[in-house]
Amino acid sequence: MSAGRATTDVAIVGAGPYGLSLATQLVDHHVEHRIFGHPMQTWRRMPAGMYLKSLGFATNIYTPRHYLTLPEFCRERGLEDYEPIQFSTFADYGVWMQQKLVPHLEETGVELLAREQGSFALTLETGERLLAKRVVVAVGLTYFARLPEVLSGIPRELVAHTSRPFEFSRFNGADVTVVGGGSSALEAAALLHENGAHVRLLARSNISWGQRGPRDGERSLLDRLRLPNSVVGHGRGNLALQHLPMWMHYLSAERRLRALRTSYGPSGAWWLRARVADRFPLDEHTSVVAATVEGGRVSLGVKDADGGERTVRTDFVVAGTGYEVDLDRLAFMDAGLRRDLDRIERSPRLSRHFESSVPGLYFIGPASAASFGPLFRFVAGGAYTVPVVARHLARRSHRPRFAVRQRPATGARVFPEDVARR
């Protein structure tokens, strides 16, 4: 590495659940690292009033201190600890964990990641440039919101993906069309309706609803044996996915992608149904085939199940159309570096240690799902991912003495035992 420029053994790009979890593990493994990002940014930007679809025990920051869980955080504050839990509560929990266990987080973004002299060069939003021997990309879903091509030509003041922060109350009295049939689309439609908007929802298929999963303490022993609970729901197949998460990595890419497309598809949470059913029009088996702007409003060409077409004129469109991993959307990565990555479709092809075809470059979180299966689309996948990656980085570490490198803002080194005491 070049003299005169800051260096680190490992750089973590992203400060969501996966990035923060990994930083806590690297502290315990005495691996020098720096972590960049705004803590829980995606979750903090979620519209107020929206709830997690996952259960509390399946939505943790996975640290070596197993008692620091989301349910424990909620119980200590008198909040719901099972379901439904607000996005804002999970965001608060993540920030609390960051302040407690990852105080060395640097709240800045990475503008450019490229290769240089056998290492990785990072340029930060602060203007600082540094070199890292290894880089872990843990950006979550921030870059991967999927807006259908048919809506891509609509001005951004007339269309928004559900991942974008906005105030539902500003649509009071407006005509709003929600596109999508999953939980985010259904919940956005419910919140728009509750804030005085005239709402319709267009879904490509039948809208399906999840079932309430009672706590194990409310179930008989026979029921728990027949349908055991897991981080992704009830059932033995789900339990196997939780406790044997590695097996899908050894399937062919074709079979793994098929599992990704057919498992845990769009559906509404059971607690959302009463706020949606019979409250506003739900048009199933419809597709948007055209979209134009006329007189400041959006005109949608809609094809119905019977093949007939009609025009829907609306003031605003909300796209609850999910996410799609695509390496080319990671604009902070040098184009040459992106071209050198082996892919499974548009996702990185990863080793069993989550390392890409570019040695020293790792991807964790949803970007790893094409290599490991549907569990890794969820926060719960971190329970397996993070220890595996941390151990692999520790085995290759050349500086085991310090947990993190000198932090530019304070000039202080952070020792593992210091962080553990906080």
Disulfide bonds with the S-S distance in Angstrom:
none
